[in-house]
Amino acid sequence: MATVIDTRERGIAPGEPARAAARPALSPAGGREDARLPSSQVRIDPAASQGRGVPRLLRRAMGPVLIVLAWHVASVTGVLPPEILAGPTTVVSSAADLIATGELQEAMWASFVRAMSGLLIGGGIGVALAVLAGLFRLGEDLIDAPMQMFRGVPNVALIPLLIIWLGIGEAPKIALIALGTAFPLYINVYAGIRNADVHLIEAGRTLGLSRAGMIRHVVLPSALPSGLVGLRYSLAIAWLALVFGEQINATEGVGYLLSNAREFFQTDVIVVCLAVYALLGLGVDLVVRLLERVLLSWRPAFTGS
């Protein structure tokens, strides 16, 4: 993002001396004049925007590439035996076989539907309870204490009860994911509502906004950033709960592949399943990031330096 400085505030004369004086203080790339700006202002472009240095996408890819390279070297040299962990070439070959038979696609779709169903149910319940607890003191008194109490119970410990109550079909798997995803959304949306800017609320009252208008135009938009953070936490927990849930008598899904591979000591298939979990989680996280860009475009934020 370019930065505009006012040369008069810095005691710099207009023209070339301004660019030279601004360079060491703000950016090694220096400033450039913009015809759309007044003569007293200079636009300073960051070095990254001028194509200098390693591209950011390449820098982000270097870490995973180095890990895979070290893994390959360890496998080829025998430091890492295939009985402990198959090499990357074997894993890629196994993934290609699973894709060719269509087995991997069917498992991914089954797991994705389970995770999204649990997230939809649990997230909806968490957001609804957070809105009630955040907007009304009576709701806070009735809802917050039980939610904080149940939040400390490990979801995995509920699996025996879920099997007794719901059987061994799809219901306990989706219920486990729903239980895991409800709490992060509840906590973040509740905190977002209670941390709404007091000055904005006072401004809304001054403008004569009704209670419904205040909630719609001030409180809920203020809670949106925290809610999206909670959604990202919930997505991460959804995939974690899915791993445990698909161990409950699953007949399809990535967890089913994982269980079969464990029975036959197929470390290559196990790594493929773990990679699929990671890619599914990364994919939905990217969707949430895009949502953040769209829904929070009105909110300036620090993007790093």
C-alpha positions, -999 to 999 in steps of 0.1 A, spaced: 0 0 0 14 34 -9 19 61 17 13 98 11 34 123 31 29 160 34 62 177 27 51 209 44 46 190 77 81 176 74 96 210 66 106 199 31 105 221 0 84 208 -29 101 189 -57 132 168 -58 146 176 -24 113 162 -9 118 128 -25 154 126 -14 146 136 22 117 112 25 136 82 12 157 72 43 129 79 67 100 59 51 110 36 23 142 26 5 122 28 -27 117 65 -22 88 86 -32 73 96 -65 51 124 -75 15 118 -83 -4 141 -106 -36 135 -86 -20 147 -54 -13 183 -44 22 196 -51 31 195 -14 25 157 -11 46 128 -23 35 92 -27 58 66 -11 56 31 -26 68 0 -5 97 -19 -20 75 -51 -23 52 -33 -47 81 -25 -70 90 -62 -76 121 -62 -55 131 -93 -34 117 -128 -34 79 -129 -42 58 -135 -11 41 -165 -27 74 -181 -33 86 -174 2 55 -190 17 61 -221 -4 97 -225 6 90 -240 41 68 -269 29 91 -276 0 122 -279 23 103 -302 46 93 -325 17 129 -324 4 143 -334 38 117 -362 40 126 -375 6 163 -375 14 157 -393 46 137 -420 28 161 -425 0 191 -428 23 174 -453 46 174 -430 76 136 -432 76 126 -469 69 93 -474 49 79 -494 79 80 -462 99 70 -438 73 67 -442 35 86 -418 13 70 -390 -6 72 -408 -40 53 -438 -25 27 -415 -10 22 -397 -43 18 -431 -61 -7 -443 -35 -27 -411 -38 -27 -415 -76 -41 -450 -73 -68 -439 -49 -78 -411 -72 -78 -434 -102 -103 -458 -85 -124 -429 -73 -121 -441 -37 -104 -409 -25 -130 -385 -40 -159 -404 -25 -142 -404 10 -134 -367 7 -170 -358 -2 -184 -380 27 -160 -363 52 -167 -328 39 -205 -333 42 -201 -346 78 -179 -317 88 -201 -290 72 -233 -305 86 -218 -305 121 -205 -270 117 -238 -257 104 -257 -272 134 -231 -264 161 -223 -230 146 -259 -220 144 -266 -229 180 -234 -212 192 -242 -179 173 -278 -179 185 -269 -184 221 -241 -158 219 -265 -132 205 -290 -139 233 -263 -138 260 -246 -107 245 -277 -86 240 -297 -94 271 -285 -96 307 -311 -122 314 -298 -143 286 -263 -139 299 -273 -150 334 -291 -181 320 -267 -191 291 -232 -180 299 -225 -200 330 -237 -234 315 -217 -227 283 -185 -220 302 -191 -251 323 -196 -274 293 -168 -258 273 -143 -274 297 -156 -309 290 -134 -327 264 -156 -336 234 -139 -370 230 -151 -380 265 -187 -376 252 -183 -403 225 -196 -432 247 -227 -411 257 -233 -401 221 -232 -438 210 -256 -447 237 -280 -419 229 -277 -418 191 -264 -452 180 -234 -458 157 -247 -442 125 -241 -407 112 -258 -389 141 -231 -393 167 -204 -382 143 -223 -350 133 -232 -344 170 -196 -346 180 -186 -321 154 -215 -298 164 -205 -299 200 -169 -290 191 -178 -261 168 -204 -244 189 -182 -231 217 -156 -211 197 -183 -193 178 -203 -186 210 -172 -172 228 -161 -150 199 -195 -136 189 -204 -130 226 -171 -111 231 -176 -92 199 -210 -80 210 -199 -70 245 -168 -52 231 -188 -30 207 -174 5 205 -191 27 231 -186 58 211 -204 43 181 -233 33 204 -235 68 218 -234 82 183 -263 59 173 -283 70 203 -276 106 193 -289 99 158 -320 84 173 -315 48 163 -341 23 177 -329 -7 196 -333 -29 166 -315 -4 144 -287 -2 170 -283 -39 169 -284 -41 132 -262 -12 123 -238 -10 152 -236 -40 175 -237 -69 150 -212 -52 126 -189 -47 156 -191 -84 164 -185 -95 129 -146 -96 131 -147 -116 162 -173 -139 147 -152 -146 117 -122 -154 140 -145 -178 159 -155 -194 126 -119 -201 117 -114 -218 151 -146 -238 147 -134 -250 113 -102 -262 127 -120 -280 155 -145 -295 130 -117 -314 112 -102 -325 145 -136 -338 157 -141 -354 123 -110 -376 128 -124 -389 161 -160 -391 148 -150 -412 118 -135 -438 141 -171 -447 153 -180 -476 130 -176 -455 98 -182 -472 65 -171 -443 43 -150 -411 46 -114 -403 50 -115 -417 86 -126 -450 72 -97 -451 48 -74 -442 77 -87 -470 99 -83 -496 71 -47 -483 65 -39 -486 101 -51 -522 102 -28 -532 73 2 -509 83 -1 -489 51 18 -458 62 16 -443 27 -22 -444 27 -22 -429 63 -1 -400 50 -25 -395 21 -54 -393 45 -36 -368 67 -27 -347 37 -64 -348 26 -75 -336 61 -49 -308 59 -60 -298 23 -97 -298 33 -90 -276 63 -68 -253 42 -95 -250 15 -123 -239 39 -99 -216 57 -92 -198 24 -130 -194 19 -132 -178 53 -103 -155 45 -121 -144 13 -153 -138 34 -132 -116 57 -120 -95 28 -155 -91 15 -174 -85 47 -147 -65 65 -136 -44 36 -149 -13 55 -125 -20 84 -88 -10 79 -64 -35 94 -26 -39 97 -14 -63 70 22 -67 81 54 -50 70 
